[in-house]
Amino acid sequence: MELQIEGQHIDVRDDLRGLITSRLEKLNAHHGDIIHARVSLVKSSHHQHGSDEVHIFLSMNRRKVLQATKVGKTLEEAVGSTLDALSRELTDYRGRRRELDKRRLKTAKVGPRVSGKVVETVPAHGYGFIDIGEDEDVRFSRQVVLGDSFESIAAGDAVEVDIVETPQGYQVTRVVPL
């Protein structure tokens, strides 16, 4: 997971940076579905209590973005409540994903392989997405591409995909360019 922490009207202290990093790593520990996290800390120039603000945006592996914004008396309080809100949102999102994955694979899987079409590749990060004819696309990584190299696959290419169920949800284990 890539992490970007920025401060507005404040230099981000190392202890606050460490708190944010450790909490986000815990959220991503068993799933690995958060690609990028952007945290914006806004220290209010007003001297009112409860005016420090935290915005967190999570880019998920299926082109989904989750976000939360909270205000607190201190930045630490705002960070805690924002991360708590994101934790609840992630739990709901992952539950919905598991159900969608189960339904999609029941209808899409005809044999050991599913036919699909590459929707997008992100060479800089080594992953891409394949449309298998359902509501959302399946993510694949560089390591599972057989035959041709990952760099030779482009949007629109026809592929066959092997998918297995893991404790974290469904995972592409093999991509065979056609």
Buried (B, 14 or more C-beta within 10 A) or exposed (E): BEBEBEBEEBEBEEEBBEBBBEBBEEBBEEBEBBBBBBBBBBBBEEEEEEBBBBBBBBBBBBEEEBBBBBBBEEBBBBBBBBBEBBBEBBEEBBEEBBEBBEEBBEEBBEEEBBBBBBBBBEEEEBBBBBBBEBEBBBBBBBEBBEEEEBEEBEEEBEBBBBBEEEEEBBBBEBBBBE
